[in-house]
Amino acid sequence: MSSGAEATPLVGRGKSTADGHGSVADQDSFTGEVPGLGRVPEVEVPAVAEGRWLKAALEAILIVVDEPVKEMTLAQVLERPTHEVVAALRELAEEYEASARGFDLRQVAGGWRFYTRPAYAPFVERFVRDGQQTRLTQAALETLAVVAYRQPVSRARVAAVRGVNSDGVMRTLVARGLVEEAGTDPESQAVLYRTSSYFLERLGLNDVSELPELAPFLPDDVENIEETTK
């Protein structure tokens, strides 16, 4: 789903070729501002073929995202025209399909993201189910506590309370059925999370209102801590 328009270029740090975009050898780094992402640090472009580095860069970005990424955002981050990014994405999707990978690249909800191929879903389910016997890490317990007492809560809010990125831990808790999506925030449109019925079952509770009070375990300056995490 390409608009055909070129992305607003970032501030290039290399030479420019006749087409204005620069070759891989010339356009060796860039830096600039990307709407919604803030300032992009200087990046060294690997010395590989133009088409290959673009695909590799797209793979590197898409492997870490939790939600579909828009084509324009990818084009701005990689400082390439939108139509080139769209073409590379479609070629990647076709390559994965042709090689019968265990995952595919799909265009959904106005963006692109990796998904497990349906034929291999049973293996993923078995892996997740078996993994539920593993004890939760300290990070997972902390994150689960934040969700339980702050729900519904976004990943950004959880990260603010914990002071560290919690995306990976949240994915683990969702995969293990302890946390589930609970709509979106009306202002930021961020996905909200809450504890699941399985969480209540594991703790022997009928409702989250039965969770123990936190007050006896909080520091005296809890009000100041509250302000700094807002």
Summary of the structure (lengths in Angstrom):
residues: 230
radius of gyration: 21.7
end to end distance: 37.3
largest distance: 68.7
contacts: 575
relative contact order: 0.08
helix: 44%
strand: 18%
